[in-house]
């Protein structure tokens, strides 16, 4: 758990110990700011993050890889 908490970054989708789902918009030493709805942000202690929300979608790296792959496939079709 501590390793996951230490590696939290802006843009990560997480679930808190209280069951709140949100996207990290700011990371501090002891606290993070989560966006839990459009223009609704809350501050919580980092240790209150229970887990990453992997059900809400793929992580940023996978999205970038998919985007690059789709662009390459499109170029190949145009040739």
C-alpha positions in Angstrom: 0.0 0.0 0.0 2.8 2.5 0.9 4.5 2.0 -2.5 1.2 2.8 -4.3 0.6 5.9 -2.1 4.2 7.1 -2.7 3.7 6.8 -6.5 0.5 8.8 -6.8 0.5 11.3 -9.6 -1.7 14.0 -11.1 -4.3 12.4 -13.4 -4.4 9.1 -11.5 -7.9 7.8 -10.9 -8.3 6.5 -7.3 -10.7 5.3 -4.7 -10.5 6.5 -1.1 -10.9 4.4 2.1 -14.4 6.0 2.4 -15.4 4.8 -1.1 -15.0 8.2 -2.9 -13.9 8.0 -6.5 -11.9 10.8 -8.0 -9.1 12.0 -10.2 -6.0 13.5 -8.6 -5.5 17.1 -9.6 -2.8 18.1 -7.2 -0.2 16.1 -5.2 1.4 17.4 -2.0 3.7 15.8 0.6 0.9 14.7 2.9 -2.3 15.5 1.0 -3.8 15.3 -2.4 -6.6 17.1 -4.1 -9.2 15.0 -5.9 -11.7 16.1 -8.4 -14.8 14.1 -7.6 -17.2 15.8 -10.0 -17.0 18.5 -12.5 -15.5 21.5 -10.7 -15.8 19.8 -7.3 -12.5 19.2 -5.5 -11.7 17.8 -2.1 -8.5 17.5 -0.1 -7.6 14.3 1.5 -4.6 12.7 3.2 -2.5 10.6 0.9 -2.8 7.6 3.2 -6.6 7.7 2.7 -6.2 6.5 -0.9 -7.3 2.8 -0.8 -6.5 1.8 -4.4 -6.2 2.8 -8.0 -9.5 2.9 -9.9 -8.6 0.5 -12.7 -12.2 -0.1 -13.7 -12.7 3.4 -14.9 -10.4 3.0 -17.8 -6.8 2.3 -18.8 -3.9 4.2 -17.5 -2.3 7.2 -19.3 0.6 5.2 -20.8 -1.8 2.7 -22.3 -3.9 5.5 -23.8 -0.8 7.1 -25.4 0.3 3.8 -26.8 -3.1 3.1 -28.3 -3.2 6.6 -29.8 0.2 6.1 -31.4 -0.8 2.7 -32.7 -4.0 4.1 -34.2 -2.1 6.9 -36.0 0.3 4.4 -37.4 -2.5 2.2 -38.6 -4.2 5.1 -40.3 -1.0 6.1 -42.1 -0.6 2.6 -43.3 -4.1 2.5 -44.7 -3.6 5.8 -46.5 -0.6 4.3 -48.4 
